[in-house]
Amino acid sequence: MISQEELFKLFSETRADSEKICSYLETEDYVVQPVVDISPPKWHLGHTTWFFEEFVLKKYQKDYKLFDENSAYVFNSYYESVGEKVIRTDRGNLSRPTVDWVYKYRNYVSNALSKFLSTSKDLSEDILKVIEIGCHHEKQHQELLLTDIKYILGKNPLLPEYNQQFEENIIQNFPKDWIKISEGIYEVGHKGGSFAYDNEFGRHKTYLNDFEISNKLVTNAEFLEFMKAGGYEDVLLWHAEGWDWINTNGIKAPFYWHKIEGQLHQYTLQGLQKLNPDAPLAHISYYEAFAFAQWKRMRLPTEFEWEIAQEHFEWGSRWEWTESAYMPYPNYQKADGALGEYNGKFMVNQKVLRGSSVATSTKHSRPTYRNFFHPHLRWQFTGLRLVK
């Protein structure tokens, strides 16, 4: 269990990191919402602040005074049991409250919670757990901030850069090899002793057959071969839903790829660049990952195969699609109250991704982390690793 002093440091660092991410933006960038899956940066800053106000200060700080009575309505996300909220599609319509207002709101709540942590004696384990969840919740939103910012700027016709120092295409500069894992019964899931979400608990045994997993992620060059071979035109490689999706939406390449004067480019957070064939593939859907694996006459790993094998390869630059549906572990117990809405209610029609990405915040990755998205989504730094 994290100590009160450690938690104060984690909280302070986390709050500062969110504002550092946004420091490269212009005021106009904070308000844009191109599609429903993307939230304006201003909303992320407000929502992560509301979390601490709603679940900590209102509940545990005696005589706490709300910064504004409309904060919950504006910045609640999917917590149905907490109350009314602005619907997700309307977040980009919020020209008010202003960016300046949101930063004042953040400062107000940050100062109140910092004082609460630094002056309260012997806070209960329950309170410390909620604050720790709040910190990791904000770290999740830091990754969303980066990927949402990339979508916002990547949809701008000028394709502006976000930050020249943000390197997203980290080359895996080592020979390709296949890691052999023998059949057997293995234990998976979080062991406890350090922070994890409720969906990682329920450590349990699972049986695995023999398999071999690549030590490298699939690269842009490898996916280009798939494209040149007609992979997007071969119905036999695709799930029925995937085939409908690529044809309905005219999908012919990974997200953020552009063909300019006959040469492939990729939009990155450093701006538009020539496509690097050696870079790990990014921004693909599960449907594309599956079709590519079919074309290679291989497959994606299950999340359990990935977890058992991960200590033998490098991971962390791309979220890696797996063949596993997002389901509860044995004896899964979701939290009581509104926090029980955090993971459990999303355990349907989604695929598990493992690892982390170049956008994942510090102190927020671990081998048992279970990310999850709908199969068609591509705005995260998603890639794949093959199994045979």
Backbone hydrogen bonds, N-H to C=O, Kabsch-Sander energy under -0.5 kcal/mol:
donor,donor_aa,acceptor,acceptor_aa,energy
7,L,3,S,-2.2
8,F,4,Q,-1.9
9,K,5,E,-1.8
10,L,6,E,-2.5
11,F,7,L,-2.9
12,S,8,F,-2.3
13,E,9,K,-2.6
14,T,10,L,-2.5
15,R,11,F,-2.4
16,A,12,S,-1.9
17,D,13,E,-2.3
18,S,14,T,-1.7
19,E,15,R,-1.3
20,K,16,A,-1.9
21,I,17,D,-2.1
22,C,18,S,-1.5
23,S,19,E,-0.7
23,S,20,K,-0.8
24,Y,21,I,-0.8
25,L,22,C,-1.8
29,D,26,E,-1.4
30,Y,26,E,-0.7
30,Y,27,T,-1.3
31,V,28,E,-1.0
32,V,29,D,-0.6
38,I,35,V,-1.3
42,K,30,Y,-2.3
43,W,40,P,-0.8
44,H,40,P,-1.7
45,L,41,P,-2.1
46,G,42,K,-1.9
47,H,43,W,-3.3
48,T,44,H,-2.3
49,T,45,L,-0.7
50,W,46,G,-2.8
51,F,47,H,-2.0
52,F,48,T,-0.9
53,E,49,T,-1.9
54,E,50,W,-3.6
55,F,51,F,-2.6
56,V,52,F,-1.4
57,L,52,F,-2.2
58,K,53,E,-2.8
60,Y,56,V,-3.1
61,Q,56,V,-0.6
61,Q,57,L,-1.7
62,K,60,Y,-0.7
64,Y,61,Q,-1.7
66,L,64,Y,-0.5
71,S,68,D,-1.5
74,V,70,N,-2.1
75,F,71,S,-2.6
76,N,72,A,-1.7
80,E,78,Y,-1.7
82,V,79,Y,-1.5
83,G,79,Y,-0.8
86,V,73,Y,-2.2
90,D,87,I,-2.0
91,R,88,R,-1.4
93,N,90,D,-1.7
94,L,91,R,-1.2
95,S,93,N,-2.0
102,V,98,T,-2.2
103,Y,99,V,-2.1
104,K,100,D,-1.8
105,Y,101,W,-2.5
106,R,102,V,-2.6
107,N,103,Y,-2.4
108,Y,104,K,-2.3
109,V,105,Y,-2.4
110,S,106,R,-3.1
111,N,107,N,-2.5
112,A,108,Y,-1.9
113,L,109,V,-2.8
114,S,110,S,-2.5
115,K,111,N,-2.2
116,F,112,A,-2.1
117,L,113,L,-2.6
118,S,114,S,-2.4
119,T,115,K,-2.0
120,S,116,F,-1.5
128,L,124,S,-2.2
129,K,125,E,-2.3
130,V,126,D,-1.9
131,I,127,I,-2.1
132,E,128,L,-2.4
133,I,129,K,-2.6
134,G,130,V,-2.3
135,C,131,I,-1.9
136,H,132,E,-2.1
137,H,133,I,-2.9
138,E,134,G,-2.0
139,K,135,C,-1.8
140,Q,136,H,-2.1
141,H,137,H,-1.7
142,Q,138,E,-1.5
143,E,139,K,-1.5
144,L,140,Q,-2.0
145,L,141,H,-2.8
146,L,142,Q,-2.0
147,T,143,E,-2.4
148,D,144,L,-3.1
149,I,145,L,-2.7
150,K,146,L,-2.1
151,Y,147,T,-1.8
152,I,148,D,-2.8
153,L,149,I,-2.9
154,G,150,K,-2.6
155,K,151,Y,-1.4
156,N,153,L,-0.7
159,L,156,N,-2.4
162,Y,269,L,-2.5
163,N,269,L,-2.4
166,F,163,N,-1.6
167,E,165,Q,-1.0
168,E,166,F,-0.7
170,I,168,E,-0.9
171,I,169,N,-0.6
172,Q,278,D,-0.5
173,N,171,I,-1.3
174,F,172,Q,-1.8
179,I,177,D,-0.5
179,I,213,I,-3.0
180,K,178,W,-0.6
181,I,211,F,-2.9
184,G,208,L,-2.2
186,Y,184,G,-0.5
186,Y,206,T,-3.0
188,V,204,H,-2.7
190,H,200,E,-2.7
200,E,197,Y,-1.9
201,F,198,D,-1.2
204,H,188,V,-2.2
206,T,186,Y,-2.9
208,L,184,G,-2.7
211,F,181,I,-2.0
213,I,179,I,-2.3
214,S,386,L,-2.4
215,N,177,D,-2.2
218,V,384,L,-2.5
220,N,279,A,-2.4
221,A,277,P,-2.6
223,F,219,T,-1.9
224,L,220,N,-2.3
225,E,221,A,-1.5
226,F,222,E,-1.4
227,M,223,F,-2.1
228,K,224,L,-2.8
229,A,225,E,-1.8
230,G,227,M,-1.7
231,G,226,F,-2.6
233,E,230,G,-1.7
234,D,230,G,-0.7
234,D,231,G,-0.6
235,V,233,E,-0.9
237,L,234,D,-1.8
238,W,235,V,-1.3
243,W,239,H,-2.7
244,D,240,A,-2.2
245,W,241,E,-2.3
246,I,242,G,-2.6
247,N,243,W,-1.7
248,T,244,D,-2.7
249,N,245,W,-2.0
250,G,246,I,-0.6
251,I,246,I,-2.1
255,F,283,H,-2.1
257,W,254,P,-1.4
258,H,265,H,-2.8
260,I,258,H,-0.7
260,I,263,Q,-2.9
261,E,259,K,-0.5
263,Q,260,I,-1.7
265,H,258,H,-3.4
266,Q,273,Q,-3.3
267,Y,256,Y,-2.6
268,T,266,Q,-0.5
268,T,271,G,-1.9
271,G,268,T,-2.1
272,L,159,L,-0.6
273,Q,266,Q,-2.3
275,L,264,L,-2.2
279,A,276,N,-1.3
281,L,218,V,-2.6
284,I,382,T,-1.0
286,Y,375,P,-2.0
287,Y,375,P,-1.1
289,A,285,S,-2.1
290,F,286,Y,-2.9
291,A,287,Y,-2.3
292,F,288,E,-2.5
293,A,289,A,-2.2
294,Q,290,F,-2.4
295,W,291,A,-2.4
296,K,292,F,-2.0
297,R,294,Q,-1.5
298,M,293,A,-3.1
299,R,387,V,-2.0
306,W,302,T,-2.3
307,E,303,E,-2.1
308,I,304,F,-2.2
309,A,305,E,-2.2
310,Q,306,W,-1.9
312,H,309,A,-2.5
313,F,310,Q,-1.4
314,E,215,N,-0.5
319,W,381,F,-3.0
320,E,354,R,-2.6
321,W,319,W,-0.6
321,W,383,G,-2.1
322,T,352,V,-1.7
323,E,301,P,-2.6
326,Y,350,Q,-2.6
327,M,325,A,-0.9
332,Y,329,Y,-1.7
339,L,336,D,-0.5
340,G,337,G,-1.5
341,E,338,A,-2.3
342,Y,339,L,-1.6
346,F,343,N,-1.9
347,M,344,G,-1.6
348,V,346,F,-2.3
351,K,373,F,-2.7
352,V,324,S,-2.5
353,L,371,N,-2.3
354,R,320,E,-2.2
356,S,318,R,-0.6
358,V,317,S,-1.5
360,T,357,S,-1.6
364,H,361,S,-0.9
369,Y,366,R,-1.6
371,N,353,L,-2.0
371,N,369,Y,-0.7
373,F,351,K,-1.9
377,L,374,H,-1.6
382,T,380,Q,-2.2
383,G,319,W,-3.3
387,V,299,R,-2.5
388,K,212,E,-2.8
